Amino acid sequence: MKPYTFLDHTADVLFEAFGKTLDELFQNAAKALQESQFYLKTIDPIKTKKIRLKNKSVEMLLFGFLQELIFLKDAEQFVVRSCKVAIKETKKGKGFSLTASCLGDKLDLKKQSSKVDAKAITFHQFSVTKEKGVWKARVIVDI
């Protein structure tokens, strides 16, 4: 199973990410988002940023997580190479919490080779599903 795949889209970036677990799905979606923007090998994994989020649905948790990665790039000038994600269902099944440890470096376009600039994650065609034991996310990134 591929961790993610990029699909043709006329104006934006479209990818599908996969995982046997929610943790793996979120990690692969983060990596796909980052790979759409940068050649990952040019990002040194020398600094760590922690992300903590909660949401009532898995879909909105993933949406918020990917938006947070874009926020880190734009507001804090931090680009991510990889993330280790842990998702837990909250008490009484009323939602989900995410803890992520993301490795990366300060944005420096003299060091990092860029591709496109992600502006936001869109709701258009956004989905998280589970089929035959595999989690799948479909994401369009506004560039």
C-alpha positions in Angstrom: 0.0 0.0 0.0 1.3 3.4 -1.0 1.2 6.0 1.8 -0.3 8.6 -0.6 -0.8 9.4 -4.2 -1.2 12.6 -6.1 -4.0 12.9 -8.6 -4.6 15.3 -11.5 -6.4 18.5 -10.7 -6.8 21.5 -13.0 -5.9 24.3 -10.6 -5.0 22.9 -7.1 -3.2 19.9 -5.6 -5.3 16.8 -5.1 -4.0 13.8 -3.1 -5.3 10.7 -1.4 -3.5 9.4 1.7 -3.8 6.0 3.2 -3.2 4.2 6.5 -3.9 1.0 8.4 -4.5 3.2 11.4 -5.7 6.8 12.0 -2.2 7.6 13.2 -0.6 6.3 10.0 -3.3 8.1 7.8 -2.6 11.5 9.5 1.2 11.0 9.2 0.9 10.2 5.5 -1.5 13.0 4.8 0.9 15.4 6.5 3.8 14.1 4.4 1.8 14.4 1.2 0.9 18.0 2.0 4.5 18.8 2.7 5.7 17.0 -0.4 3.3 19.0 -2.5 5.2 22.2 -1.3 8.8 21.1 -0.9 11.3 18.5 -1.9 11.4 16.8 1.5 15.1 15.8 1.4 15.9 19.5 1.4 14.2 20.0 4.8 16.6 19.2 7.7 14.8 17.5 10.6 16.5 19.5 13.3 13.7 21.2 15.2 10.5 19.9 16.7 7.1 21.4 17.0 4.3 19.9 19.0 0.7 20.1 17.8 -2.3 19.2 20.0 -5.8 19.3 18.7 -9.3 18.0 19.6 -12.4 17.7 17.5 -15.7 15.8 17.5 -15.0 14.1 14.1 -12.0 12.5 12.5 -12.6 14.5 9.3 -12.5 17.8 11.1 -9.5 16.7 13.1 -7.5 15.9 9.9 -8.7 19.2 8.3 -7.5 21.1 11.4 -4.2 19.3 11.5 -3.4 20.0 7.9 -4.4 23.6 8.3 -2.1 23.8 11.3 0.8 22.6 9.2 0.1 25.4 6.7 -0.1 27.9 9.6 3.3 26.8 10.9 4.8 27.5 7.5 3.1 30.9 7.0 3.1 32.3 10.6 6.1 30.7 12.2 8.2 30.1 9.1 8.6 26.4 10.2 8.5 23.7 7.5 7.9 20.1 8.3 9.7 17.1 7.0 7.8 14.4 9.0 5.3 14.0 11.9 4.7 11.3 14.4 1.0 11.4 15.2 -1.0 9.8 18.0 -4.8 9.9 17.9 -7.0 8.9 20.8 -10.8 8.7 21.1 -11.9 11.0 24.0 -13.9 9.8 26.9 -17.4 8.4 26.2 -16.7 8.5 22.4 -17.4 12.3 22.2 -14.6 13.1 19.9 -10.9 12.6 19.2 -7.6 14.2 20.3 -4.4 14.4 18.4 -0.8 14.8 19.6 1.8 15.3 16.9 5.5 15.8 17.1 6.7 17.3 13.8 10.3 17.5 12.7 11.5 20.2 10.4 13.4 23.4 10.1 13.1 27.2 9.7 11.8 28.1 6.3 14.8 29.1 4.1 14.3 29.0 0.4 18.1 29.1 -0.1 18.2 25.6 1.5 14.8 24.2 0.7 13.7 23.6 -2.8 10.0 24.6 -3.1 7.3 23.5 -5.5 4.0 25.3 -4.8 2.8 27.4 -1.9 -0.2 25.9 -0.1 -2.7 28.5 1.0 -5.4 26.3 2.6 -7.1 23.0 2.7 -10.5 23.1 1.0 -13.7 21.4 2.0 -14.4 20.5 -1.7 -14.2 16.7 -2.0 -12.6 16.5 1.5 -13.3 13.1 3.0 -12.0 10.5 5.4 -13.3 7.0 5.0 -12.5 3.4 6.1 -12.8 0.6 3.6 -11.7 -3.0 4.0 -9.6 -2.1 7.1 -7.8 0.8 5.3 -8.3 4.5 6.2 -8.3 6.9 3.2 -8.4 10.7 3.0 -9.1 12.7 -0.1 -7.7 16.3 0.2 -7.6 19.3 -2.2 -5.0 21.9 -1.3 -5.6 25.5 -2.5 -2.4 26.9 -4.0 
